[in-house]
Amino acid sequence: MKSNNKVNHNEEFDEPDNPDDEEYNDDGKEINQKEMIDKLLEEAEKANFTEFDGKLLKKSIVNLETLISKNQELRQKYSKQPELFMDSEVELDEEIKKIQQITAYPELLKTLIDLQGVPILLSILGHENTDIIADIIEVSILFLHVHHSY
């Protein structure tokens, strides 16, 4: 008995997912690298950031170091009163998000490295605030994606 099942060689098949390209947004939906960069650019526009250049990056790195020190001091001094160091955590978080914007400017990655920005960012991985840790992980992933595609 002959089978009438024919294979159509012209059918398009979905390509297998590349696990390296998988990231997830706040809703748990998968997003790709381009969407991540687009999201950062959109956030930058909303926050009225100017274009990043070497001077602005240097200013941000210096500011980040200052905010890290300030936050550590306040956390130690007021360890039992989080409301007294919460503002410094918000400032620190905002500065990290600001630095994330340089992923739209891959030519500045070398400047970030020269300014010792990577070790400064990674030094915060031990922070008590998980939102700050999450931001550092996110910015690290974005830098890796930009570096990989650059």
ZADO-1210 file (C-alpha; in nm, 4 decimals, padded with zeros to 6 digits):
<atoms>
<atom x="00.0000" y="00.0000" z="00.0000" code="MET" pos="1"/>
<atom x="00.1381" y="00.3364" z="-00.1051" code="LYS" pos="2"/>
<atom x="00.1411" y="00.6256" z="00.1348" code="SER" pos="3"/>
<atom x="-00.0063" y="00.9522" z="00.0145" code="ASN" pos="4"/>
<atom x="00.1992" y="01.1477" z="00.2654" code="ASN" pos="5"/>
<atom x="00.4196" y="01.3822" z="00.0689" code="LYS" pos="6"/>
<atom x="00.6921" y="01.5920" z="00.2190" code="VAL" pos="7"/>
<atom x="00.6845" y="01.9504" z="00.1075" code="ASN" pos="8"/>
<atom x="01.0446" y="02.0621" z="00.0851" code="HIS" pos="9"/>
<atom x="00.9406" y="02.4212" z="00.0317" code="ASN" pos="10"/>
<atom x="00.7879" y="02.4600" z="00.3771" code="GLU" pos="11"/>
<atom x="00.9533" y="02.7107" z="00.6031" code="GLU" pos="12"/>
<atom x="01.0576" y="02.5829" z="00.9398" code="PHE" pos="13"/>
<atom x="01.1219" y="02.7918" z="01.2467" code="ASP" pos="14"/>
<atom x="01.4873" y="02.8121" z="01.3221" code="GLU" pos="15"/>
<atom x="01.5865" y="02.6831" z="01.6639" code="PRO" pos="16"/>
<atom x="01.6037" y="02.9464" z="01.9299" code="ASP" pos="17"/>
<atom x="01.9473" y="03.0678" z="02.0243" code="ASN" pos="18"/>
<atom x="01.9585" y="03.0517" z="02.4052" code="PRO" pos="19"/>
<atom x="02.2206" y="03.3298" z="02.4071" code="ASP" pos="20"/>
<atom x="01.9630" y="03.5708" z="02.2600" code="ASP" pos="21"/>
<atom x="01.6978" y="03.5062" z="02.5242" code="GLU" pos="22"/>
<atom x="01.6225" y="03.7804" z="02.7723" code="GLU" pos="23"/>
<atom x="01.2982" y="03.8552" z="02.9496" code="TYR" pos="24"/>
<atom x="01.1205" y="04.1815" z="03.0199" code="ASN" pos="25"/>
<atom x="00.9338" y="04.2774" z="03.3364" code="ASP" pos="26"/>
<atom x="00.6286" y="04.0836" z="03.2183" code="ASP" pos="27"/>
<atom x="00.8320" y="03.7632" z="03.1709" code="GLY" pos="28"/>
<atom x="00.8054" y="03.7887" z="02.7929" code="LYS" pos="29"/>
<atom x="01.1105" y="03.7055" z="02.5861" code="GLU" pos="30"/>
<atom x="01.2881" y="04.0025" z="02.4307" code="ILE" pos="31"/>
<atom x="01.5899" y="04.0152" z="02.2048" code="ASN" pos="32"/>
<atom x="01.9005" y="04.2310" z="02.2056" code="GLN" pos="33"/>
<atom x="01.7586" y="04.4911" z="01.9664" code="LYS" pos="34"/>
<atom x="01.4470" y="04.5264" z="02.1817" code="GLU" pos="35"/>
<atom x="01.6655" y="04.5699" z="02.4914" code="MET" pos="36"/>
<atom x="01.8653" y="04.8486" z="02.3267" code="ILE" pos="37"/>
<atom x="01.5476" y="05.0100" z="02.1935" code="ASP" pos="38"/>
<atom x="01.4027" y="04.9976" z="02.5453" code="LYS" pos="39"/>
<atom x="01.7102" y="05.1696" z="02.6866" code="LEU" pos="40"/>
<atom x="01.6983" y="05.4385" z="02.4207" code="LEU" pos="41"/>
<atom x="01.3313" y="05.4963" z="02.4957" code="GLU" pos="42"/>
<atom x="01.4074" y="05.5251" z="02.8682" code="GLU" pos="43"/>
<atom x="01.6853" y="05.7727" z="02.7903" code="ALA" pos="44"/>
<atom x="01.4481" y="05.9880" z="02.5883" code="GLU" pos="45"/>
<atom x="01.1925" y="05.9828" z="02.8691" code="LYS" pos="46"/>
<atom x="01.4574" y="06.0849" z="03.1198" code="ALA" pos="47"/>
<atom x="01.5823" y="06.3648" z="02.8907" code="ASN" pos="48"/>
<atom x="01.9381" y="06.2366" z="02.8861" code="PHE" pos="49"/>
<atom x="02.1752" y="06.4068" z="02.6509" code="THR" pos="50"/>
<atom x="02.3967" y="06.2046" z="02.4237" code="GLU" pos="51"/>
<atom x="02.6723" y="06.0280" z="02.6076" code="PHE" pos="52"/>
<atom x="03.0285" y="06.1227" z="02.5370" code="ASP" pos="53"/>
<atom x="03.3549" y="06.0551" z="02.7182" code="GLY" pos="54"/>
<atom x="03.3153" y="06.3585" z="02.9466" code="LYS" pos="55"/>
<atom x="02.9640" y="06.2651" z="03.0555" code="LEU" pos="56"/>
<atom x="03.0700" y="05.9048" z="03.1103" code="LEU" pos="57"/>
<atom x="03.3637" y="06.0150" z="03.3257" code="LYS" pos="58"/>
<atom x="03.1330" y="06.2408" z="03.5265" code="LYS" pos="59"/>
<atom x="02.8895" y="05.9506" z="03.5753" code="SER" pos="60"/>
<atom x="03.1645" y="05.7120" z="03.6899" code="ILE" pos="61"/>
<atom x="03.2999" y="05.9670" z="03.9399" code="VAL" pos="62"/>
<atom x="02.9458" y="06.0339" z="04.0598" code="ASN" pos="63"/>
<atom x="02.8827" y="05.6585" z="04.0904" code="LEU" pos="64"/>
<atom x="03.1912" y="05.6169" z="04.3102" code="GLU" pos="65"/>
<atom x="03.0750" y="05.9039" z="04.5306" code="THR" pos="66"/>
<atom x="02.7234" y="05.7617" z="04.5587" code="LEU" pos="67"/>
<atom x="02.8564" y="05.4146" z="04.6451" code="ILE" pos="68"/>
<atom x="03.0675" y="05.5595" z="04.9278" code="SER" pos="69"/>
<atom x="02.7835" y="05.7794" z="05.0522" code="LYS" pos="70"/>
<atom x="02.5408" y="05.4871" z="05.0497" code="ASN" pos="71"/>
<atom x="02.7845" y="05.2594" z="05.2346" code="GLN" pos="72"/>
<atom x="02.8436" y="05.5236" z="05.5023" code="GLU" pos="73"/>
<atom x="02.4722" y="05.5873" z="05.5524" code="LEU" pos="74"/>
<atom x="02.3928" y="05.2152" z="05.5605" code="ARG" pos="75"/>
<atom x="02.6546" y="05.1615" z="05.8317" code="GLN" pos="76"/>
<atom x="02.5540" y="05.4669" z="06.0311" code="LYS" pos="77"/>
<atom x="02.1778" y="05.4037" z="06.0122" code="TYR" pos="78"/>
<atom x="02.1616" y="05.0274" z="05.9697" code="SER" pos="79"/>
<atom x="01.8484" y="05.0062" z="06.1866" code="LYS" pos="80"/>
<atom x="01.6768" y="05.3011" z="06.0147" code="GLN" pos="81"/>
<atom x="01.6512" y="05.2293" z="05.6404" code="PRO" pos="82"/>
<atom x="01.4440" y="05.5395" z="05.5775" code="GLU" pos="83"/>
<atom x="01.7595" y="05.7433" z="05.6498" code="LEU" pos="84"/>
<atom x="01.9641" y="05.5801" z="05.3734" code="PHE" pos="85"/>
<atom x="01.6855" y="05.5098" z="05.1231" code="MET" pos="86"/>
<atom x="01.7390" y="05.8350" z="04.9301" code="ASP" pos="87"/>
<atom x="02.1041" y="05.7457" z="04.8746" code="SER" pos="88"/>
<atom x="01.9951" y="05.4085" z="04.7347" code="GLU" pos="89"/>
<atom x="01.7560" y="05.5757" z="04.4941" code="VAL" pos="90"/>
<atom x="02.0353" y="05.8085" z="04.3776" code="GLU" pos="91"/>
<atom x="02.2692" y="05.5121" z="04.3338" code="LEU" pos="92"/>
<atom x="02.0084" y="05.3194" z="04.1382" code="ASP" pos="93"/>
<atom x="01.9408" y="05.6198" z="03.9125" code="GLU" pos="94"/>
<atom x="02.3115" y="05.6626" z="03.8385" code="GLU" pos="95"/>
<atom x="02.3437" y="05.2962" z="03.7442" code="ILE" pos="96"/>
<atom x="02.0485" y="05.3347" z="03.5083" code="LYS" pos="97"/>
<atom x="02.2105" y="05.6437" z="03.3620" code="LYS" pos="98"/>
<atom x="02.5308" y="05.4520" z="03.2940" code="ILE" pos="99"/>
<atom x="02.3229" y="05.1808" z="03.1241" code="GLN" pos="100"/>
<atom x="02.2523" y="05.4326" z="02.8517" code="GLN" pos="101"/>
<atom x="02.6058" y="05.4048" z="02.7165" code="ILE" pos="102"/>
<atom x="02.5133" y="05.0702" z="02.5662" code="THR" pos="103"/>
<atom x="02.3656" y="05.2817" z="02.2881" code="ALA" pos="104"/>
<atom x="02.7196" y="05.4144" z="02.2307" code="TYR" pos="105"/>
<atom x="02.9434" y="05.1093" z="02.1850" code="PRO" pos="106"/>
<atom x="03.2413" y="05.3308" z="02.1039" code="GLU" pos="107"/>
<atom x="03.2409" y="05.4345" z="02.4722" code="LEU" pos="108"/>
<atom x="03.2994" y="05.0832" z="02.6079" code="LEU" pos="109"/>
<atom x="03.6761" y="05.1306" z="02.5844" code="LYS" pos="110"/>
<atom x="03.6421" y="05.4583" z="02.7750" code="THR" pos="111"/>
<atom x="03.4352" y="05.2789" z="03.0407" code="LEU" pos="112"/>
<atom x="03.7128" y="05.0233" z="03.0773" code="ILE" pos="113"/>
<atom x="03.9860" y="05.2907" z="03.0829" code="ASP" pos="114"/>
<atom x="03.7976" y="05.4763" z="03.3584" code="LEU" pos="115"/>
<atom x="03.7829" y="05.1554" z="03.5665" code="GLN" pos="116"/>
<atom x="03.4050" y="05.1686" z="03.5356" code="GLY" pos="117"/>
<atom x="03.3635" y="04.7924" z="03.5085" code="VAL" pos="118"/>
<atom x="03.5280" y="04.7085" z="03.8446" code="PRO" pos="119"/>
<atom x="03.3378" y="04.9968" z="04.0049" code="ILE" pos="120"/>
<atom x="03.0074" y="04.8608" z="03.8753" code="LEU" pos="121"/>
<atom x="03.0944" y="04.5049" z="03.9731" code="LEU" pos="122"/>
<atom x="03.1916" y="04.6172" z="04.3238" code="SER" pos="123"/>
<atom x="02.8217" y="04.6796" z="04.3892" code="ILE" pos="124"/>
<atom x="02.7251" y="04.3161" z="04.3273" code="LEU" pos="125"/>
<atom x="02.7476" y="04.2527" z="04.7008" code="GLY" pos="126"/>
<atom x="02.4999" y="04.5292" z="04.7813" code="HIS" pos="127"/>
<atom x="02.2166" y="04.4507" z="05.0223" code="GLU" pos="128"/>
<atom x="01.9520" y="04.5991" z="04.7908" code="ASN" pos="129"/>
<atom x="01.8483" y="04.3389" z="04.5335" code="THR" pos="130"/>
<atom x="01.7148" y="04.6069" z="04.2963" code="ASP" pos="131"/>
<atom x="02.0636" y="04.7547" z="04.2725" code="ILE" pos="132"/>
<atom x="02.2142" y="04.4097" z="04.2185" code="ILE" pos="133"/>
<atom x="01.9587" y="04.3411" z="03.9449" code="ALA" pos="134"/>
<atom x="02.0494" y="04.6694" z="03.7740" code="ASP" pos="135"/>
<atom x="02.4194" y="04.5793" z="03.7802" code="ILE" pos="136"/>
<atom x="02.3459" y="04.2376" z="03.6324" code="ILE" pos="137"/>
<atom x="02.1272" y="04.3964" z="03.3650" code="GLU" pos="138"/>
<atom x="02.3884" y="04.6551" z="03.2708" code="VAL" pos="139"/>
<atom x="02.6559" y="04.3824" z="03.2592" code="SER" pos="140"/>
<atom x="02.4431" y="04.1728" z="03.0249" code="ILE" pos="141"/>
<atom x="02.3789" y="04.4738" z="02.8047" code="LEU" pos="142"/>
<atom x="02.7505" y="04.5542" z="02.7888" code="PHE" pos="143"/>
<atom x="02.8252" y="04.1953" z="02.6928" code="LEU" pos="144"/>
<atom x="02.5620" y="04.2042" z="02.4186" code="HIS" pos="145"/>
<atom x="02.6949" y="04.5338" z="02.2831" code="VAL" pos="146"/>
<atom x="03.0543" y="04.4148" z="02.3021" code="HIS" pos="147"/>
<atom x="02.9613" y="04.0889" z="02.1282" code="HIS" pos="148"/>
<atom x="02.7863" y="04.2714" z="01.8437" code="SER" pos="149"/>
<atom x="03.0407" y="04.5505" z="01.8111" code="TYR" pos="150"/>
</atoms>
